[in-house]
Amino acid sequence: MDLRAMNSGVSGLLAEQQALGVVGDNIANVNTVGFKAQRAIFEDVLGHSILAGTSSALPGSGVAIGDIQQQFTQGSLNSTGISTDVALSGDGFFVVNGAVDGISGNFYTRAGQFNLDKDGYLVNPNALKAQGYASNGDGTFSATTSAIQAPTSSIEPRATTAAAVTANLDANATVPVNAWADPASSFSSQANFSSTMTVFDSLGNSHTLDLYFRNTAAGAWDWHAVMDGADTTQTGNLTFGTNGALTAITGNTVSFAPPNADPMAITLNFGTAGAAGDPPVAGSMTGFASASNVSSQSQDGYTSGDFSGISIDGQGVVMGLYTNGQKLAISQLAVAKFRSNDGLGRAGQTLWIDTRESGPAAMGTAASGGRGSVSSGTVESSNVDLASEFVSMIQHQRSFSANSKTITTADEMLQELINIKR
């Protein structure tokens, strides 16, 4: 009986040592980004089990660590201000690919501390490449994952082909005295209002497009295009109803032949003309009795630009940033989800691998299929609760001491038996 007590005490010492090791690992990784705390699961050990038909009154044979359970609760998100840092708020894991301890393949992580390497790949601190769905260039993304690589070369210029103007033209305006294209007067004296925008040719050269608006009668306006200060003689008409809504558009194209570049043909968008009496359509020109003003204007051209970095949005879309102000989609981060996160195997370096217990990775994108959303410029801190870990440390220490007392007590009892013989 004394030997059984001693063996039980020894099992308790071993179990508490292992449990204290788990606590120590948690505390050591309190500042490890993406780390998930673990806990030791204790279970009793029986020399004879009631399942084998023996009496349930038999004493046990001690304790053992049945499992080290991972706790995949959400860690807090801490802002870093670094555009390549990302964190997941919710379920899922970032996917990285490479070799770890001689094993190559996909690994999964909650640590989104990424950066661009010398070849433009988005990598983690251990040079594993982040995986995503490459952009097809038309707003869609590939159906298969691949390493995310930023095209660090410059982007070519794009000639302006479309321009939009949303403005109000004062219904109280009067017809200007000077006629259109009067060489003796300025363009501004021939019109009631003007709008200016910059457009680009096929070489990326910028040009100034001035649109002059001239009132011709109640609710009737002409527009006239001037490029780089030179009259293009291209014009059109806008008509407004008695409620100020746009009812008719005549002419909406400006052609221009810039030097040493391809000819330009710009389609002007003044909005949508409705039937007389219809309310104004949002984003369309209006003819209200208030001062003429432009509320918005845009055009689709740009000059060439050099790569300046990347940004990542809430859906995990990686955008290339260029010095000309353009943002081009490069890829969309892949997010893996598992049936059982607890079944994932730890691979070190804040990485996990899939196992039979976790099931295979279900690949997808952020904020879809129950996957978490991506937060850019932040990282997920460890979910270790220091206060709880210190309490656990005290508990394991006291339990270790108690088990050692069991051994010394059993030893004293055994000594007494030996002394009886003497």
C-alpha positions in Angstrom: 0.0 0.0 0.0 2.9 2.3 0.8 4.5 1.6 -2.5 1.2 2.4 -4.3 1.0 5.8 -2.5 4.6 6.5 -3.4 4.0 5.7 -7.1 0.9 7.9 -7.0 3.0 10.7 -5.6 5.6 10.3 -8.2 3.0 10.4 -11.0 1.7 13.7 -9.4 5.2 15.1 -9.4 5.7 14.3 -13.1 2.3 15.6 -14.1 2.8 18.9 -12.2 6.2 19.3 -13.8 4.7 18.9 -17.2 1.9 21.3 -16.3 4.3 23.9 -15.0 6.2 23.6 -18.3 3.0 24.5 -20.1 2.5 27.5 -17.9 6.2 28.5 -18.4 5.8 28.3 -22.2 2.7 30.5 -22.0 4.4 33.1 -19.9 7.5 33.0 -22.1 5.4 33.8 -25.2 3.2 36.5 -23.7 4.7 39.0 -26.2 4.8 36.6 -29.2 2.5 37.9 -31.9 -0.3 35.4 -32.8 0.7 32.9 -30.0 -2.1 30.8 -28.6 -2.0 29.7 -25.0 -2.2 26.1 -23.9 -3.4 24.3 -20.9 -2.6 20.9 -19.4 -5.5 18.5 -19.1 -5.1 16.1 -16.1 -6.7 12.6 -16.0 -6.6 9.9 -13.3 -4.8 6.6 -13.7 -6.4 3.3 -12.6 -4.5 0.1 -11.9 -7.8 -1.8 -12.4 -10.7 -0.3 -14.3 -14.4 -1.1 -13.6 -14.7 -1.5 -17.3 -12.7 -4.8 -16.8 -15.2 -6.0 -14.3 -13.2 -5.2 -11.2 -14.5 -3.4 -8.1 -14.9 0.4 -8.3 -13.7 0.7 -4.7 -10.1 0.0 -5.7 -7.8 3.1 -5.2 -6.3 4.8 -8.3 -2.7 4.7 -9.4 -2.1 8.4 -9.6 -2.5 11.0 -12.3 -1.2 11.8 -15.9 -1.4 14.6 -18.4 -4.0 13.4 -20.9 -3.6 16.3 -23.4 -2.1 19.7 -23.9 -5.0 21.7 -25.2 -4.5 24.8 -27.4 -6.8 27.7 -26.7 -7.7 29.6 -29.9 -9.5 32.5 -28.3 -9.1 35.9 -30.0 -6.1 38.0 -29.0 -6.3 41.8 -28.8 -5.4 43.8 -31.9 -2.5 46.2 -31.5 -1.9 49.0 -34.1 1.6 49.2 -35.6 1.1 51.6 -38.4 3.0 49.3 -40.8 1.0 48.7 -43.9 2.2 45.1 -44.4 1.1 44.1 -40.9 -2.2 42.4 -40.8 -4.4 40.6 -38.2 -7.4 38.4 -38.3 -10.4 39.3 -36.3 -12.3 36.1 -36.0 -11.7 32.5 -37.1 -9.1 31.5 -39.7 -5.3 31.5 -40.4 -3.1 33.2 -42.9 -1.4 30.8 -45.3 2.4 30.8 -45.9 4.4 28.4 -48.0 8.1 27.3 -47.7 10.3 25.0 -45.8 10.4 24.6 -42.0 12.9 22.1 -40.4 13.3 20.3 -43.8 9.5 20.0 -44.4 8.1 22.0 -47.4 4.5 22.9 -47.9 1.7 25.2 -46.6 1.8 26.3 -43.0 -0.8 28.3 -41.1 -0.3 31.3 -38.8 -2.1 34.0 -36.9 1.0 36.2 -36.9 0.6 38.6 -39.8 3.9 40.4 -39.6 4.7 40.5 -43.3 7.1 42.5 -45.4 8.3 42.6 -49.0 11.5 40.8 -49.8 14.1 41.8 -52.4 12.1 40.0 -55.1 8.8 41.7 -54.2 7.3 38.6 -52.4 5.2 39.2 -49.3 6.9 37.1 -46.7 6.9 36.5 -42.9 10.0 37.0 -40.7 11.2 33.5 -41.6 11.0 34.1 -45.4 7.9 32.0 -45.9 5.8 33.4 -48.7 2.2 34.5 -48.0 -0.3 32.9 -50.2 -3.2 34.5 -52.0 -5.4 34.7 -55.1 -3.7 36.6 -57.8 -5.5 39.5 -59.5 -6.7 38.8 -63.1 -6.5 42.6 -63.8 -10.2 42.9 -64.5 -11.5 43.1 -60.9 -11.6 39.4 -60.4 -9.1 37.0 -58.8 -7.6 33.6 -59.6 -9.4 30.5 -58.3 -6.1 29.0 -57.1 -3.6 30.2 -54.6 0.0 31.3 -55.3 2.7 33.4 -53.7 1.9 37.1 -53.4 4.4 39.1 -55.4 4.3 42.9 -55.9 5.2 44.0 -59.5 7.8 46.5 -58.4 8.3 47.8 -62.0 6.6 51.1 -63.1 3.2 51.1 -64.6 2.7 52.6 -68.0 0.5 55.7 -68.6 -3.1 55.5 -69.6 -4.7 57.9 -72.0 -7.9 59.5 -70.9 -10.9 58.1 -72.7 -13.7 59.1 -70.3 -14.4 62.2 -68.1 -17.4 63.0 -65.9 -18.6 66.4 -64.7 -21.4 66.9 -62.2 -22.3 70.6 -61.7 -25.2 73.0 -61.3 -25.7 75.7 -63.9 -27.5 78.7 -62.6 -31.1 78.9 -63.9 -31.0 82.7 -63.4 -28.0 83.2 -65.7 -28.4 85.4 -68.8 -27.1 85.0 -72.3 -23.5 86.5 -72.5 -23.1 89.5 -74.9 -20.0 88.0 -76.7 -20.7 85.2 -79.1 -18.9 81.8 -79.2 -15.5 81.8 -80.9 -15.3 85.6 -81.1 -11.6 86.2 -81.7 -11.9 89.6 -80.1 -13.1 88.3 -76.8 -11.9 85.8 -74.3 -13.5 82.4 -73.8 -14.5 83.3 -70.3 -16.4 86.4 -71.5 -18.3 84.2 -74.0 -19.6 81.8 -71.3 -21.3 82.0 -67.9 -19.3 79.3 -66.2 -16.3 77.0 -66.8 -14.8 73.8 -65.4 -11.2 72.7 -65.7 -9.6 69.2 -65.5 -6.3 67.6 -66.3 -6.3 64.8 -68.9 -3.5 62.5 -70.2 -2.4 61.3 -73.6 -0.9 57.9 -74.5 2.6 59.1 -73.5 1.4 60.2 -70.1 1.7 63.9 -70.9 -0.9 66.1 -69.1 -3.2 68.4 -70.9 -5.7 71.0 -69.7 -9.3 70.5 -70.7 -11.5 73.5 -70.2 -15.3 73.1 -70.6 -17.2 76.4 -71.0 -20.9 76.5 -70.4 -23.0 79.2 -72.0 -26.6 80.0 -71.4 -28.7 80.3 -74.6 -32.2 80.5 -73.3 -34.3 79.5 -70.2 -33.2 75.9 -69.3 -30.9 75.7 -72.4 -27.1 75.6 -72.3 -24.2 75.0 -74.7 -20.9 73.5 -73.7 -17.7 74.3 -75.5 -14.3 72.4 -75.2 -10.9 74.1 -75.1 -7.7 72.0 -74.9 -4.5 73.6 -73.7 -5.9 77.0 -74.3 -6.7 76.3 -77.9 -10.3 76.2 -79.2 -11.3 72.7 -80.4 -14.6 74.1 -81.9 -16.3 71.1 -80.3 -19.6 71.8 -78.6 -22.9 70.3 -77.4 -26.1 71.2 -75.7 -27.7 70.5 -72.3 -31.4 71.1 -71.6 -33.1 71.3 -68.2 -36.7 71.0 -67.2 -38.7 73.4 -65.0 -37.7 71.5 -61.9 -33.9 71.8 -62.8 -33.5 68.2 -63.9 -31.5 67.3 -66.9 -33.8 66.3 -69.8 -31.6 66.2 -72.9 -27.9 65.9 -73.9 -26.6 66.6 -77.4 -22.9 65.8 -78.1 -20.6 64.3 -75.6 -17.2 63.7 -77.3 -14.0 65.8 -77.4 -11.3 64.8 -79.9 -7.8 66.0 -79.7 -4.5 65.3 -81.5 -1.6 65.8 -79.0 1.9 66.2 -80.4 3.9 62.9 -80.7 1.1 60.9 -79.1 -1.9 58.9 -80.2 -5.1 61.0 -81.1 -7.5 61.3 -78.1 -11.2 60.8 -78.1 -12.7 61.7 -74.7 -16.3 60.7 -73.9 -17.9 63.3 -71.6 -20.5 62.1 -69.0 -22.9 64.8 -67.8 -25.2 62.4 -66.2 -28.5 60.8 -67.1 -31.3 62.7 -68.9 -34.8 61.9 -67.8 -38.2 62.8 -69.1 -39.7 66.2 -68.5 -41.1 66.3 -64.9 -38.9 63.5 -63.7 -36.8 64.3 -60.6 -33.1 64.9 -61.0 -31.0 61.7 -61.3 -28.2 61.5 -58.7 -24.8 62.3 -60.2 -26.3 64.3 -63.1 -26.0 68.0 -64.1 -28.7 70.2 -62.7 -30.1 73.6 -63.6 -31.3 75.0 -60.2 -31.6 78.7 -59.4 -28.3 78.8 -57.4 -24.8 79.8 -58.2 -23.1 77.6 -60.8 -20.6 75.3 -59.2 -18.9 71.9 -59.8 -19.7 69.3 -57.2 -17.5 66.5 -58.7 -15.4 65.7 -61.7 -13.2 62.8 -62.7 -11.3 61.2 -65.6 -9.8 57.8 -66.2 -6.3 58.6 -67.4 -3.0 58.9 -65.6 0.7 59.3 -66.2 3.3 56.6 -65.6 4.1 55.8 -62.0 6.8 54.1 -59.9 6.0 51.4 -57.3 6.0 52.9 -53.8 4.6 50.2 -51.6 1.5 48.1 -50.8 -1.7 48.4 -48.7 -4.1 45.7 -47.5 -7.8 46.3 -47.0 -10.4 44.6 -44.8 -11.1 41.8 -47.4 -7.4 41.1 -47.6 -6.9 42.6 -51.0 -3.3 43.6 -51.5 -3.0 46.8 -53.5 0.1 48.1 -55.2 0.6 51.8 -54.6 2.3 54.0 -57.2 3.7 57.5 -57.3 1.0 58.7 -59.7 -1.7 58.0 -57.1 -2.9 54.8 -58.7 -3.8 51.7 -56.7 -3.8 48.4 -58.5 -5.0 45.1 -57.0 -2.2 42.5 -56.8 -3.7 39.6 -54.9 -6.2 38.7 -52.2 -4.9 37.0 -49.0 -5.9 33.4 -48.6 -7.5 32.5 -45.2 -7.6 28.9 -44.2 -10.3 27.5 -41.9 -10.4 24.1 -40.1 -13.1 21.9 -38.7 -11.0 21.6 -35.5 -8.5 24.2 -34.6 -7.6 22.1 -31.5 -6.4 19.3 -33.8 -3.7 21.5 -35.5 -0.1 20.5 -35.0 2.4 23.1 -33.7 5.3 23.6 -36.1 7.2 26.3 -34.2 7.8 29.9 -35.4 4.1 30.6 -34.5 3.1 28.1 -37.3 0.7 25.2 -37.4 0.2 22.3 -39.8 -2.9 20.4 -40.6 -3.4 16.9 -39.2 -6.0 14.1 -39.3 -7.4 15.6 -36.1 -7.8 19.1 -37.6 -9.1 18.0 -41.0 -7.8 19.6 -44.3 -7.6 23.4 -44.7 -10.7 25.0 -46.3 -9.2 27.8 -48.3 -11.1 31.0 -48.9 -10.9 34.8 -48.4 -11.4 37.1 -45.4 -14.9 37.8 -44.2 -16.4 34.9 -46.1 -17.6 31.5 -45.0 -17.2 32.3 -41.3 -13.7 33.5 -41.7 -12.5 36.6 -39.8 -12.0 40.0 -41.4 -8.5 41.5 -42.0 -7.3 44.5 -40.1 -4.4 46.3 -41.8 -1.6 48.0 -39.9 -2.3 45.9 -36.8 -1.1 42.6 -35.3 -2.8 40.1 -33.0 -1.2 39.9 -29.7 -0.8 36.7 -27.7 -4.0 35.5 -25.9 -2.0 34.6 -22.7 -3.6 36.0 -19.5 -0.7 36.6 -17.2 -2.8 36.8 -14.1 -4.4 33.4 -14.8 -1.0 31.9 -15.6 0.5 33.2 -12.3 -2.4 31.6 -10.4 -1.9 28.4 -12.2 1.8 28.5 -11.4 1.0 28.8 -7.7 -1.5 25.9 -7.9 1.0 23.6 -9.6 3.7 24.5 -7.2 1.4 23.7 -4.2 0.3 20.5 -5.9 3.9 19.5 -6.5 4.7 20.1 -2.8 1.7 18.1 -1.7 2.7 15.1 -3.9 6.2 15.2 -2.5 4.6 15.1 1.0 2.7 12.0 0.0 6.0 10.3 -1.0 7.8 11.3 2.3 4.8 10.2 4.4 4.6 6.8 2.6 8.3 6.5 3.2 7.9 7.1 6.9 5.1 4.5 7.1 7.3 2.0 5.3 10.1 2.7 7.8 7.8 2.0 10.7 7.0 -1.4 9.2 10.7 -2.2 8.9 11.2 -1.1 12.5 8.5 -3.5 13.8 10.6 -6.4 12.4 13.6 -5.2 14.3 
